[in-house]
Amino acid sequence: MEKSAELLPGTLDLLILKAVSLGPLHGYGILSRIQQISRGALEIEQGALYPALHRLEEQGLLASEWSLSETKRKAKFYRLNTAGKRRLQQETESWNRLASAIGLALGTRRGEV
């Protein structure tokens, strides 16, 4: 079985924004969605998730409301708002540029420079 990947600094916020862009979710749902969309490669600790959710909400990137979960328990559901959608697009473009540049650099062979 493969080991979980380590998160790079700054990626947790982006992953949260992506997870809730697919539909409103409560905290545990966000953890599950990140694990699902990363095909099990990323596991986020609850202790890291909730401060990040609070930070994103304070930055005006997430909206939230209390509702009942699937198990009929009261839970805070988060959704992406307009500012969050804009930030998700900007950060996704930035990470894709960086990943492409690193891929090019790592794929360079002797004599190609």
N, C-alpha and C positions, 0 to 999 in steps of 0.2 A: 504494500500500500504506500502511496506517495505521501510525503510529508507536506504539511500545510506551508504555503508560501508566507514569507514575512512581509508585512505591509511597509511600504516606503513612507517617509514623512509626507503628510499632506494628502494621502490617498483615502483615508477613512471618510473624510467629508465628501469627496467625490463619489465614493461607493454608496454612501447613504443617499445622496442626491439621485444617483442612478436607480437605486432600489425603489425609492418612493415615486420616481418618474413613471414607473410601471403600474402604479396604483397606490392609493392610500394604505398605510400599514401602521401597526403598533410596533413597539420596540422589538418584541420577540419575532414578529413577522419580518422586520428589517434584517435581523440577524439571519433568519432562515433564507430570505430572498438573496442576500449576499452570498451565502454558501451555495445556494442553488445556481445563481448566474455565473459563479466562478467554478462551477462543477466540482465543488468540494475543496478547491484549492485554498480558499480563504475562510478562516474562522475568526470572528470578531468576539472579543470578550465583552460581556455586559458592562463591565467597569469602564471600558473605553467608549462604548456606544452612547450611553446616556449623557455624559458630559458633551459629546459631539452633537447630539440632537439638541441639547439646550443651547449650545453655541450657534448652531445653524438657525435655530428659531430666533435668537437674539439678533442675529445678523439680517433677519428678514428674508431668509431663503426658504423657510418652511412655515407652513401654517399647520395648526393642530386643533383638534377638538376631541372631547371625551365622548365615547360611545361604548357599546357592548361588543365584546369580541365574539368569536365563534363559539367560545365556551361560556358565553353569557356573563362574563366578568367585565367590569368597567375597565377600559383601557384608553390611553391617549393615542389617537391615530394621527399620523403625520402625512401631509401631502405637499407636493411641490407647488409653489406659487410662481408668478411671472418672473420675479427676480431670481428665484431658484432655477427656473428653466434656462434663463440667460446665463447664469453662472455655470450650470452643468454643460451647456454648449461650449462656452469659452474654455473651461477646464478640460473637457474631452478633446477639443482641438489641440490644446497645448500638450497634453499627455501623448496624443497620437503623433505629433511632430517629434517629441522627445524620443518616443519608442522607435520611430522610424530612423532617426539619426543614430541612436545607439545600435540598432540592428545593422545599419550600414557600416558603422565603425567596427563592430564585432565580426562582420562578415568579410572584412578586408583581408586579403591574403598577401603574402610576401611577393613583392614585385609589382603589385598593383598601385603602389603609392608613387 
